[in-house]
């Protein structure tokens, strides 16, 4: 199974810049004027997931909630710190998470549409052994 998260936006170029330049996602594909929609697929080449952002002459009608999160797990503390520095260098300030778990296990930012993303570090937890 593959996974795609799709969201309509007012400014496709800002989303491409934010998710590409800050988080390092690549443009995997795009489309123009498909039933009045333009769109882009962003992700990591070879992964089984990607984000889709679309735009059209219709204004998006959605309201980000503090618990609507995209969580990105860096594979190392070094990668986490490098991405975090990109946010800081671009004057994107962290926001307080609603869920206290993320206060201790990540850092939360807003994307250009006001939706929250969390940056955390991938921790490999050993499987619990059955007695």
N, C-alpha and C positions, 0 to 999 in steps of 0.2 A: 504494500500500500504506500502511496505517496501522499504528501500533505501540502495543501496550498491555503494560505490565509489571504482573503481578498478584501480590499477596502476602497471605497470611493473617496477621492480627495479633491480639494479645490486647486491644488498646485502640484502637479505631477513632477515638475522639475525640482522643487524643493525636497520632495520625498526621495527622488533619485540621488540628489546631492547628500542629504542627511544619511540615508541608509548605506549609500556607497562610500562617501568620503569619510564619514565618522565610524561606521561599523564595518566597513570593508566588504560589503556585499557587492556582487557583480551583477550587471544586467545580463540576464539569461535569455531574454527575448522581449519583444515589444510588438504592439500592433497600433495601427492608426485608422481612425474613422470606421471602426467596426460597429455598425448600427449607431453611429454618433458617439462612440466611445474610443478614447485612446487609452492605452495601458502599457504597463511594464511589469516584467517578472524579475525580481531581485532575489539573489540567494548566493549560495556557495556552490560552484560547479561540482557536479558529482554527488551532491547531497540529495536526499529523498524529500526535500521540502523547499518551498520558496514562498515569498510574499508577492502578491499582485496588488498593484495600485492602479486605479482607473480614474479617468476624469471625463467629463462631458459638459454639455451646457446646463445640466441639472445640478443644483447646489446640493451637496451632501447633507443629509439630515440624520446626524448621529451625535450623541453626546457622550464623550469619554467619561467613564466612571473610574474612580481611584483604584478599583479592583480589576479593571480591564488592562491586562499586562501582556506584553511580549517579553519573554525572558530569554536572554542570550547568555549562554555559558561559555566563557573563555576556557581554553584548554589548559591554561597555566596562569599563575599569578603574574608572570611577566606580560602575557597577552592582555590580561585584565588591566594592568597598570598602563599599558600602551594605549588601549582603547579609552580608558578613563582620561588620560592626558589629552586625547583628541577632543573630548567633550570640553575640557577645561580650556584648551587652546582656542576653541571656537565660542567661548563664553556661554556655554550651555550649562546652566547651574543645576545641580541635583535638586530633587524635590523629596519631601518626606513621604515615605511609603505609608499607605493605610494599614497594610498587614505588617505587624511587627517582625515577622520572620525575615522580611527583606531588609529591615533596619540592620540586622546582624549578619546577613548573608548576601549582601549585594549593595548596589547603588542604583537609584531610580532617577530617570530623566524623562522629559517630555519630548515627543517627536513634534514636527512642525504642525500637525493637526491637533496637538494637545493630548494625544494618547500616551500612556506611560510605557516605557521600556525599562527593564531591569537588566543590569549587567552583573553577572555573578561568575564564580569560578567553578568549573566542573570538578566535582569531587567523586572519586570512584569509591563507592561504599561496598565493602565485601558482602556477599550474600549471606544471609543468616542461615546457619547450618541447622538442620533438624536433628533433634536428639536421637 
